[in-house]
């Protein structure tokens, strides 16, 4: 009879294998912008990206909406990971239009500590490409989100064409 410890080891190996397959299914990312005001959360996202894509990926961090806009104007990232609440008073709902007005047309994944079906729909309507919960930031969950984001892209290239409807379908089904 197998112990529960054996099950945990096999689950870990299966998840690790999934991460490798996810990475192969994603386009090559060269630049990601993390917009997060909490340094430990930004570090966690950056470490997760390093596990997934290695150290060849350039990861830039911004703690405010102003810094994020400066980063986007300087060079358009392939992906933006946006915190839902930026202190002292900015939110993703307010920030997304500013990012879009800075001519950023790529995917924006909102990382939120308060994901509800209603809030997800509002974020997607505002221009987010996908929404994940902060507690779900690991290489597998982030990889799944990136697959959703990039799977609807023509030729697997970053952008926002066609991704909103797929994410909205997920939100409406409760997944």
N, CA, C and O of each residue as an XYZ file, in Angstrom:
700
protein
N       0.841     -1.174      0.000
C       0.000      0.000      0.000
C       0.889      1.240      0.000
O       1.846      1.317      0.770
N       0.577      2.214     -0.863
C       1.366      3.425     -0.957
C       1.024      4.368      0.185
O      -0.129      4.489      0.599
N       2.045      5.021      0.673
C       1.788      6.019      1.702
C       1.405      7.326      1.039
O       1.628      7.511     -0.157
N       0.825      8.239      1.820
C       0.437      9.534      1.274
C       1.669     10.332      0.863
O       1.589     11.203     -0.004
N       2.791     10.039      1.477
C       4.038     10.734      1.123
C       4.451     10.403     -0.310
O       4.932     11.276     -1.033
N       4.261      9.124     -0.732
C       4.577      8.751     -2.106
C       3.716      9.528     -3.087
O       4.195      9.936     -4.145
N       2.451      9.735     -2.747
C       1.544     10.485     -3.608
C       1.997     11.923     -3.781
O       1.888     12.486     -4.871
N       2.504     12.519     -2.714
C       2.968     13.899     -2.812
C       4.182     14.011     -3.715
O       4.299     14.972     -4.476
N       5.076     13.058     -3.643
C       6.258     13.069     -4.504
C       5.885     12.926     -5.965
O       6.434     13.624     -6.818
N       4.965     12.035     -6.260
C       4.569     11.852     -7.654
C       3.791     13.063     -8.161
O       3.902     13.430     -9.330
N       3.009     13.681     -7.286
C       2.296     14.900     -7.684
C       3.291     16.008     -8.001
O       3.108     16.743     -8.972
N       4.326     16.134     -7.206
C       5.351     17.153     -7.453
C       6.019     16.924     -8.800
O       6.187     17.862     -9.580
N       6.399     15.683     -9.076
C       7.061     15.374    -10.346
C       6.126     15.614    -11.531
O       6.557     16.088    -12.582
N       4.862     15.290    -11.357
C       3.893     15.526    -12.430
C       3.755     17.027    -12.691
O       3.717     17.456    -13.844
N       3.679     17.822    -11.627
C       3.570     19.277    -11.795
C       4.829     19.841    -12.437
O       4.744     20.731    -13.284
N       5.994     19.337    -12.049
C       7.249     19.808    -12.630
C       7.282     19.485    -14.118
O       7.735     20.300    -14.921
N       6.811     18.317    -14.482
C       6.735     17.938    -15.887
C       5.770     18.852    -16.630
O       6.030     19.242    -17.768
N       4.668     19.191    -15.995
C       3.700     20.104    -16.599
C       4.324     21.465    -16.874
O       4.050     22.070    -17.911
N       5.154     21.951    -15.969
C       5.817     23.236    -16.161
C       6.689     23.198    -17.411
O       6.704     24.152    -18.188
N       7.407     22.113    -17.603
C       8.257     21.970    -18.791
C       7.416     21.980    -20.053
O       7.764     22.647    -21.027
N       6.316     21.251    -20.045
C       5.434     21.240    -21.222
C       4.823     22.613    -21.456
O       4.708     23.050    -22.601
N       4.427     23.303    -20.382
C       3.865     24.647    -20.524
C       4.867     25.584    -21.170
O       4.523     26.343    -22.076
N       6.097     25.534    -20.709
C       7.134     26.421    -21.228
C       7.335     26.180    -22.720
O       7.554     27.129    -23.473
N       7.265     24.928    -23.154
C       7.442     24.620    -24.568
C       6.270     25.111    -25.405
O       6.445     25.417    -26.584
N       5.083     25.194    -24.823
C       3.898     25.629    -25.548
C       3.782     27.150    -25.631
O       3.008     27.665    -26.437
N       4.535     27.867    -24.814
C       4.458     29.327    -24.791
C       5.448     29.939    -25.769
O       6.485     29.346    -26.069
N       5.122     31.133    -26.264
C       6.101     31.819    -27.109
C       7.304     32.244    -26.271
O       7.230     32.296    -25.043
N       8.398     32.544    -26.940
C       9.582     33.020    -26.241
C       9.308     34.435    -25.751
O       9.023     35.333    -26.543
N       9.397     34.621    -24.451
C       9.222     35.950    -23.868
C      10.604     36.531    -23.627
O      11.491     35.858    -23.104
N      10.779     37.793    -24.015
C      12.079     38.413    -23.807
C      12.045     39.497    -22.739
O      13.089     39.852    -22.192
N      10.865     40.028    -22.432
C      10.759     41.146    -21.505
C       9.392     41.117    -20.820
O       8.359     41.101    -21.488
N       9.390     41.109    -19.492
C       8.154     41.127    -18.715
C       8.237     42.284    -17.733
O       9.276     42.518    -17.116
N       7.136     42.998    -17.599
C       7.047     44.087    -16.629
C       6.123     43.662    -15.497
O       4.963     43.317    -15.724
N       6.644     43.689    -14.285
C       5.849     43.414    -13.086
C       5.527     44.751    -12.444
O       6.431     45.514    -12.102
N       4.241     45.038    -12.278
C       3.806     46.263    -11.615
C       3.214     45.838    -10.277
O       2.077     45.373    -10.207
N       3.993     46.003     -9.227
C       3.644     45.503     -7.890
C       4.296     46.404     -6.855
O       5.502     46.646     -6.909
N       3.500     46.903     -5.906
C       4.032     47.814     -4.891
C       4.636     47.101     -3.689
O       5.377     47.718     -2.924
N       4.345     45.841     -3.504
C       4.890     45.070     -2.392
C       6.110     44.283     -2.885
O       5.981     43.407     -3.740
N       7.276     44.592     -2.354
C       8.522     43.977     -2.822
C       8.506     42.453     -2.690
O       8.942     41.774     -3.620
N       8.022     41.877     -1.574
C       7.997     40.404     -1.500
C       7.124     39.767     -2.586
O       7.466     38.709     -3.116
N       5.997     40.410     -2.917
C       5.138     39.873     -3.976
C       5.803     39.992     -5.341
O       5.698     39.085     -6.167
N       6.488     41.108     -5.578
C       7.218     41.283     -6.838
C       8.340     40.253     -6.943
O       8.565     39.672     -8.006
N       9.037     40.034     -5.840
C      10.119     39.034     -5.833
C       9.572     37.633     -6.107
O      10.199     36.842     -6.812
N       8.409     37.336     -5.551
C       7.784     36.023     -5.755
C       7.421     35.831     -7.232
O       7.663     34.766     -7.799
N       6.841     36.861     -7.849
C       6.515     36.780     -9.273
C       7.776     36.624    -10.113
O       7.817     35.819    -11.044
N       8.800     37.396     -9.778
C      10.050     37.331    -10.526
C      10.684     35.943    -10.395
O      11.163     35.386    -11.383
N      10.690     35.390     -9.192
C      11.261     34.054     -8.982
C      10.474     33.002     -9.762
O      11.062     32.079    -10.326
N       9.165     33.135     -9.794
C       8.328     32.197    -10.541
C       8.648     32.268    -12.025
O       8.754     31.239    -12.692
N       8.804     33.490    -12.543
C       9.173     33.651    -13.955
C      10.549     33.049    -14.240
O      10.767     32.467    -15.302
N      11.468     33.190    -13.297
C      12.824     32.618    -13.471
C      12.760     31.091    -13.522
O      13.474     30.464    -14.304
N      11.904     30.494    -12.689
C      11.732     29.034    -12.713
C      11.194     28.602    -14.070
O      11.601     27.578    -14.619
N      10.277     29.395    -14.595
C       9.625     29.030    -15.848
C      10.491     29.291    -17.079
O      10.533     28.468    -17.993
N      11.187     30.442    -17.108
C      11.845     30.885    -18.332
C      13.352     31.051    -18.210
O      14.020     31.323    -19.207
N      13.899     30.894    -17.019
C      15.337     31.047    -16.839
C      15.744     32.507    -16.713
O      14.905     33.403    -16.617
N      17.040     32.717    -16.717
C      17.581     34.056    -16.485
C      17.791     34.857    -17.765
O      18.235     36.003    -17.701
N      17.484     34.284    -18.920
C      17.560     35.048    -20.161
C      16.408     36.038    -20.269
O      16.512     37.032    -20.987
N      15.320     35.779    -19.568
C      14.166     36.665    -19.569
C      14.482     37.930    -18.787
O      14.908     37.868    -17.634
N      14.268     39.085    -19.428
C      14.444     40.340    -18.708
C      13.149     40.646    -17.960
O      12.075     40.710    -18.557
N      13.264     40.832    -16.657
C      12.114     41.150    -15.824
C      12.348     42.537    -15.233
O      13.296     42.759    -14.480
N      11.464     43.459    -15.592
C      11.536     44.805    -15.029
C      10.419     44.944    -14.003
O       9.354     44.343    -14.145
N      10.671     45.736    -12.975
C       9.686     45.938    -11.914
C       9.380     47.420    -11.750
O      10.268     48.267    -11.838
N       8.111     47.714    -11.512
C       7.666     49.069    -11.218
C       6.770     48.990     -9.997
O       5.948     48.081     -9.876
N       6.931     49.947     -9.088
C       6.119     49.933     -7.867
C       4.922     50.864     -7.945
O       4.019     50.780     -7.113
N       4.902     51.753     -8.936
C       3.793     52.692     -9.082
C       3.313     52.689    -10.531
O       3.994     52.190    -11.427
N       2.144     53.250    -10.739
C       1.607     53.370    -12.089
C       2.507     54.277    -12.928
O       2.739     53.995    -14.104
N       3.011     55.348    -12.348
C       3.909     56.253    -13.064
C       5.171     55.549    -13.537
O       5.594     55.730    -14.679
N       5.772     54.750    -12.668
C       6.964     53.990    -13.056
C       6.636     52.985    -14.164
O       7.431     52.777    -15.081
N       5.456     52.367    -14.069
C       5.043     51.400    -15.087
C       4.900     52.085    -16.447
O       5.335     51.551    -17.467
N       4.298     53.252    -16.453
C       4.139     53.991    -17.711
C       5.496     54.368    -18.291
O       5.702     54.272    -19.501
N       6.428     54.798    -17.429
C       7.781     55.116    -17.894
C       8.447     53.894    -18.524
O       9.100     54.004    -19.562
N       8.279     52.724    -17.889
C       8.870     51.483    -18.418
C       8.272     51.128    -19.773
O       8.992     50.722    -20.685
N       6.965     51.280    -19.906
C       6.281     50.933    -21.162
C       6.669     51.896    -22.270
O       6.866     51.484    -23.413
N       6.778     53.172    -21.939
C       7.175     54.161    -22.947
C       8.609     53.904    -23.399
O       8.921     54.039    -24.582
N       9.479     53.533    -22.463
C      10.882     53.257    -22.807
C      11.006     52.037    -23.709
O      11.774     52.056    -24.671
N      10.258     50.976    -23.410
C      10.306     49.747    -24.204
C       9.072     48.912    -23.872
O       8.780     48.648    -22.706
N       8.362     48.506    -24.904
C       7.142     47.719    -24.715
C       7.500     46.293    -24.288
O       8.233     45.600    -24.995
N       6.986     45.853    -23.139
C       7.237     44.465    -22.705
C       6.351     43.491    -23.478
O       5.359     43.888    -24.089
N       6.718     42.227    -23.443
C       5.903     41.178    -24.058
C       4.686     40.861    -23.192
O       3.685     40.343    -23.686
N       4.776     41.174    -21.888
C       3.729     40.833    -20.927
C       3.817     41.790    -19.749
O       4.908     42.155    -19.312
N       2.647     42.196    -19.235
C       2.584     42.978    -18.000
C       1.823     42.164    -16.962
O       0.708     41.706    -17.209
N       2.445     41.992    -15.793
C       1.776     41.396    -14.633
C       1.464     42.551    -13.702
O       2.375     43.179    -13.162
N       0.182     42.837    -13.509
C      -0.282     44.033    -12.812
C      -0.969     43.671    -11.502
O      -1.924     42.895    -11.484
N      -0.474     44.243    -10.406
C      -1.123     44.075     -9.110
C      -2.484     44.755     -9.155
O      -2.639     45.791     -9.802
N      -3.457     44.191     -8.485
C      -4.813     44.729     -8.481
C      -4.915     46.017     -7.669
O      -5.704     46.899     -8.010
N      -4.134     46.137     -6.607
C      -4.187     47.325     -5.754
C      -2.775     47.863     -5.582
O      -1.914     47.200     -5.003
N      -2.546     49.063     -6.085
C      -1.253     49.739     -5.954
C      -1.417     50.883     -4.967
O      -2.220     51.791     -5.181
N      -0.657     50.832     -3.897
C      -0.769     51.869     -2.876
C      -0.195     53.171     -3.393
O       0.763     53.108     -4.163
N      -0.680     54.318     -3.050
C      -1.681     54.520     -2.017
C      -3.123     54.427     -2.522
O      -4.026     54.134     -1.739
N      -3.359     54.677     -3.845
C      -4.765     54.740     -4.233
C      -5.077     54.223     -5.635
O      -6.219     54.353     -6.076
N      -4.132     53.652     -6.343
C      -4.405     53.159     -7.694
C      -4.902     51.719     -7.649
O      -4.526     50.938     -6.775
N      -5.746     51.394     -8.603
C      -6.232     50.024     -8.755
C      -5.995     49.592    -10.190
O      -5.729     50.422    -11.059
N      -6.090     48.315    -10.434
C      -5.928     47.801    -11.797
C      -7.004     48.374    -12.713
O      -6.736     48.675    -13.876
N      -8.212     48.524    -12.194
C      -9.289     49.093    -13.013
C      -8.934     50.498    -13.489
O      -9.298     50.885    -14.600
N      -8.231     51.259    -12.663
C      -7.803     52.599    -13.057
C      -6.546     52.550    -13.910
O      -6.386     53.365    -14.818
N      -5.652     51.608    -13.634
C      -4.351     51.567    -14.296
C      -4.418     51.044    -15.730
O      -3.683     51.526    -16.593
N      -5.276     50.078    -15.997
C      -5.320     49.440    -17.317
C      -5.537     50.459    -18.444
O      -4.823     50.401    -19.444
N      -6.491     51.387    -18.323
C      -6.647     52.372    -19.406
C      -5.392     53.222    -19.626
O      -5.078     53.567    -20.765
N      -4.678     53.559    -18.563
C      -3.441     54.321    -18.718
C      -2.394     53.506    -19.482
O      -1.702     54.036    -20.350
N      -2.284     52.214    -19.155
C      -1.328     51.352    -19.851
C      -1.689     51.246    -21.340
O      -0.812     51.279    -22.203
N      -2.962     51.123    -21.621
C      -3.422     51.028    -23.015
C      -3.201     52.353    -23.754
O      -2.833     52.350    -24.928
N      -3.422     53.477    -23.079
C      -3.194     54.788    -23.707
C      -1.705     55.055    -23.938
O      -1.354     55.929    -24.731
N      -0.845     54.331    -23.271
C       0.605     54.440    -23.508
C       1.019     53.547    -24.677
O       2.199     53.238    -24.842
N       0.048     53.136    -25.480
C       0.251     52.298    -26.668
C       0.731     50.900    -26.335
O       1.395     50.268    -27.157
N       0.413     50.405    -25.154
C       0.718     49.011    -24.839
C      -0.471     48.166    -25.282
O      -1.573     48.310    -24.753
N      -0.246     47.290    -26.249
C      -1.327     46.453    -26.777
C      -1.174     44.989    -26.383
O      -2.005     44.156    -26.743
N      -0.117     44.679    -25.648
C       0.142     43.303    -25.261
C      -0.749     42.843    -24.116
O      -1.605     43.593    -23.645
N      -0.544     41.614    -23.673
C      -1.375     41.060    -22.613
C      -1.065     41.666    -21.243
O       0.087     41.926    -20.896
N      -2.134     41.878    -20.486
C      -2.046     42.339    -19.099
C      -2.716     41.272    -18.245
O      -3.913     41.016    -18.377
N      -1.934     40.655    -17.370
C      -2.473     39.673    -16.428
C      -2.529     40.352    -15.071
O      -1.501     40.747    -14.520
N      -3.735     40.485    -14.535
C      -3.912     41.094    -13.225
C      -3.740     40.019    -12.164
O      -4.326     38.940    -12.250
N      -2.926     40.331    -11.161
C      -2.701     39.432    -10.031
C      -3.413     40.071     -8.846
O      -3.015     41.134     -8.369
N      -4.471     39.410     -8.377
C      -5.351     40.013     -7.382
C      -5.526     39.116     -6.161
O      -5.558     37.891     -6.272
N      -5.635     39.739     -5.016
C      -5.934     39.013     -3.792
C      -7.424     38.886     -3.545
O      -7.847     38.253     -2.577
N      -8.221     39.487     -4.421
C      -9.669     39.496     -4.216
C     -10.422     39.162     -5.506
O     -11.247     39.944     -5.980
N     -10.125     38.002     -6.055
C     -10.766     37.595     -7.301
C     -12.142     37.013     -6.996
O     -12.283     35.995     -6.318
N     -13.132     37.691     -7.516
C     -14.492     37.161     -7.522
C     -14.945     37.151     -8.975
O     -14.319     37.782     -9.827
N     -16.006     36.454     -9.254
C     -16.512     36.400    -10.630
C     -16.818     37.808    -11.138
O     -16.448     38.156    -12.259
N     -17.486     38.612    -10.328
C     -17.867     39.966    -10.716
C     -16.638     40.845    -10.956
O     -16.573     41.569    -11.949
N     -15.670     40.780    -10.049
C     -14.467     41.594    -10.174
C     -13.655     41.176    -11.401
O     -13.106     42.026    -12.102
N     -13.579     39.877    -11.660
C     -12.876     39.364    -12.833
C     -13.506     39.921    -14.110
O     -12.796     40.372    -15.009
N     -14.820     39.891    -14.187
C     -15.518     40.392    -15.375
C     -15.231     41.880    -15.565
O     -15.029     42.330    -16.693
N     -15.210     42.647    -14.473
C     -14.905     44.079    -14.566
C     -13.480     44.313    -15.074
O     -13.251     45.180    -15.917
N     -12.528     43.539    -14.556
C     -11.141     43.686    -14.988
C     -10.983     43.328    -16.460
O     -10.275     44.020    -17.193
N     -11.628     42.265    -16.897
C     -11.551     41.866    -18.303
C     -12.204     42.918    -19.193
O     -11.696     43.213    -20.275
N     -13.313     43.482    -18.753
C     -13.985     44.529    -19.523
C     -13.125     45.783    -19.605
O     -13.201     46.525    -20.584
N     -12.306     46.026    -18.583
C     -11.433     47.197    -18.570
C     -10.211     47.021    -19.466
O      -9.507     47.992    -19.747
N      -9.950     45.796    -19.919
C      -8.834     45.568    -20.826
C      -7.800     44.572    -20.349
O      -6.800     44.355    -21.033
N      -8.012     43.954    -19.187
C      -7.100     42.892    -18.746
C      -7.280     41.690    -19.667
O      -8.364     41.472    -20.209
N      -6.230     40.925    -19.839
C      -6.290     39.742    -20.682
C      -6.648     38.508    -19.860
O      -7.314     37.597    -20.353
N      -6.201     38.483    -18.606
C      -6.521     37.383    -17.707
C      -6.357     37.887    -16.274
O      -5.751     38.932    -16.037
N      -6.900     37.137    -15.333
C      -6.834     37.474    -13.915
C      -6.510     36.201    -13.150
O      -7.142     35.164    -13.354
N      -5.509     36.288    -12.256
C      -5.206     35.153    -11.391
C      -5.162     35.639     -9.948
O      -4.920     36.817     -9.682
N      -5.394     34.732     -9.038
C      -5.371     35.062     -7.613
C      -3.935     35.066     -7.110
O      -3.124     34.238     -7.524
N      -3.623     35.995     -6.219
C      -2.260     36.096     -5.673
C      -1.816     34.805     -5.000
O      -0.640     34.444     -5.051
N      -2.749     34.117     -4.375
C      -2.400     32.864     -3.703
C      -2.054     31.758     -4.697
O      -1.479     30.739     -4.314
N      -2.405     31.952     -5.981
C      -2.159     30.942     -7.002
C      -0.889     31.204     -7.802
O      -0.680     30.593     -8.850
N      -0.042     32.106     -7.319
C       1.175     32.411     -8.068
C       2.204     31.308     -7.814
O       2.935     31.322     -6.824
N       2.230     30.367     -8.734
C       3.289     29.365     -8.804
C       3.496     29.083    -10.287
O       2.726     29.556    -11.122
N       4.507     28.332    -10.611
C       4.849     28.151    -12.018
C       3.747     27.455    -12.810
O       3.573     27.735    -13.996
N       3.009     26.564    -12.181
C       1.952     25.857    -12.897
C       0.777     26.787    -13.159
O       0.312     26.885    -14.294
N       0.286     27.473    -12.125
C      -0.877     28.355    -12.304
C      -0.556     29.531    -13.224
O      -1.368     29.896    -14.073
N       0.614     30.118    -13.058
C       1.003     31.218    -13.933
C       1.172     30.702    -15.363
O       0.791     31.383    -16.316
N       1.732     29.519    -15.516
C       1.866     28.915    -16.838
C       0.522     28.684    -17.500
O       0.363     28.931    -18.695
N      -0.453     28.207    -16.721
C      -1.795     28.005    -17.265
C      -2.407     29.324    -17.710
O      -3.052     29.391    -18.757
N      -2.206     30.379    -16.913
C      -2.720     31.699    -17.287
C      -2.056     32.181    -18.570
O      -2.723     32.719    -19.453
N      -0.746     31.990    -18.675
C      -0.039     32.428    -19.880
C      -0.472     31.627    -21.098
O      -0.532     32.167    -22.202
N      -0.773     30.356    -20.915
C      -1.308     29.560    -22.027
C      -2.645     30.120    -22.490
O      -2.893     30.215    -23.692
N      -3.510     30.492    -21.548
C      -4.789     31.097    -21.922
C      -4.548     32.400    -22.680
O      -5.210     32.680    -23.679
N      -3.593     33.191    -22.194
C      -3.308     34.491    -22.786
C      -2.767     34.341    -24.206
O      -3.227     35.022    -25.123
N      -1.796     33.454    -24.387
C      -1.116     33.364    -25.668
C      -1.724     32.357    -26.626
O      -1.394     32.385    -27.811
N      -2.609     31.458    -26.165
C      -3.151     30.430    -27.057
C      -4.057     31.019    -28.121
O      -4.182     30.448    -29.205
N      -4.690     32.143    -27.842
C      -5.575     32.758    -28.826
C      -4.846     33.761    -29.703
O      -5.456     34.391    -30.566
N      -3.543     33.913    -29.487
C      -2.762     34.868    -30.272
C      -2.426     34.282    -31.634
O      -2.062     33.111    -31.734
N      -2.546     35.094    -32.690
C      -2.126     34.601    -33.996
C      -0.620     34.350    -33.998
O       0.157     35.203    -33.569
N      -0.219     33.194    -34.474
C       1.192     32.794    -34.548
C       1.871     32.763    -33.188
O       3.100     32.796    -33.120
N       1.095     32.698    -32.091
C       1.668     32.625    -30.758
C       2.382     33.893    -30.328
O       3.198     33.860    -29.407
N       2.088     35.012    -30.981
C       2.756     36.264    -30.640
C       1.985     36.993    -29.559
O       0.756     36.927    -29.527
N       2.686     37.692    -28.668
C       2.022     38.454    -27.629
C       1.122     39.517    -28.222
O       1.384     40.051    -29.299
N       0.065     39.809    -27.504
C      -0.902     40.818    -27.915
C      -2.200     40.557    -27.208
O      -2.282     39.664    -26.365
N      -3.232     41.334    -27.541
C      -4.488     41.125    -26.828
C      -5.621     40.708    -27.752
O      -6.766     40.644    -27.306
N      -5.355     40.427    -28.999
C      -6.404     40.045    -29.923
C      -6.974     38.684    -29.578
O      -6.250     37.691    -29.516
N      -8.267     38.649    -29.355
C      -8.953     37.385    -29.167
C      -8.850     36.781    -27.786
O      -9.486     35.757    -27.535
N      -8.090     37.355    -26.882
C      -7.910     36.693    -25.592
C      -8.996     37.054    -24.607
O      -9.289     36.276    -23.699
N      -9.596     38.216    -24.765
C     -10.582     38.648    -23.793
C     -11.778     37.713    -23.765
O     -12.249     37.353    -22.686
N     -12.286     37.309    -24.937
C     -13.470     36.475    -24.945
C     -13.210     35.114    -24.304
O     -14.087     34.573    -23.631
N     -12.032     34.562    -24.503
C     -11.712     33.270    -23.901
C     -11.625     33.396    -22.385
O     -12.122     32.525    -21.671
N     -11.008     34.457    -21.879
C     -10.911     34.660    -20.443
C     -12.280     34.931    -19.847
O     -12.586     34.479    -18.744
N     -13.105     35.671    -20.581
C     -14.438     35.965    -20.085
C     -15.258     34.677    -19.985
O     -16.024     34.494    -19.039
N     -15.093     33.790    -20.965
C     -15.788     32.506    -20.885
C     -15.383     31.740    -19.642
O     -16.227     31.127    -18.989
N     -14.095     31.767    -19.306
C     -13.613     31.095    -18.097
C     -14.230     31.720    -16.868
O     -14.610     31.011    -15.936
N     -14.335     33.055    -16.851
C     -14.895     33.747    -15.709
C     -16.361     33.403    -15.523
O     -16.829     33.202    -14.402
N     -17.083     33.337    -16.641
C     -18.504     33.064    -16.541
C     -18.766     31.627    -16.114
O     -19.784     31.341    -15.485
N     -17.859     30.731    -16.451
C     -18.052     29.339    -16.046
C     -17.551     29.092    -14.636
O     -17.723     28.002    -14.090
N     -16.911     30.136    -14.030
C     -16.457     30.006    -12.659
C     -15.090     29.379    -12.528
O     -14.691     29.014    -11.422
N     -14.346     29.240    -13.636
C     -13.008     28.654    -13.552
C     -11.967     29.706    -13.627
O     -10.776     29.401    -13.573
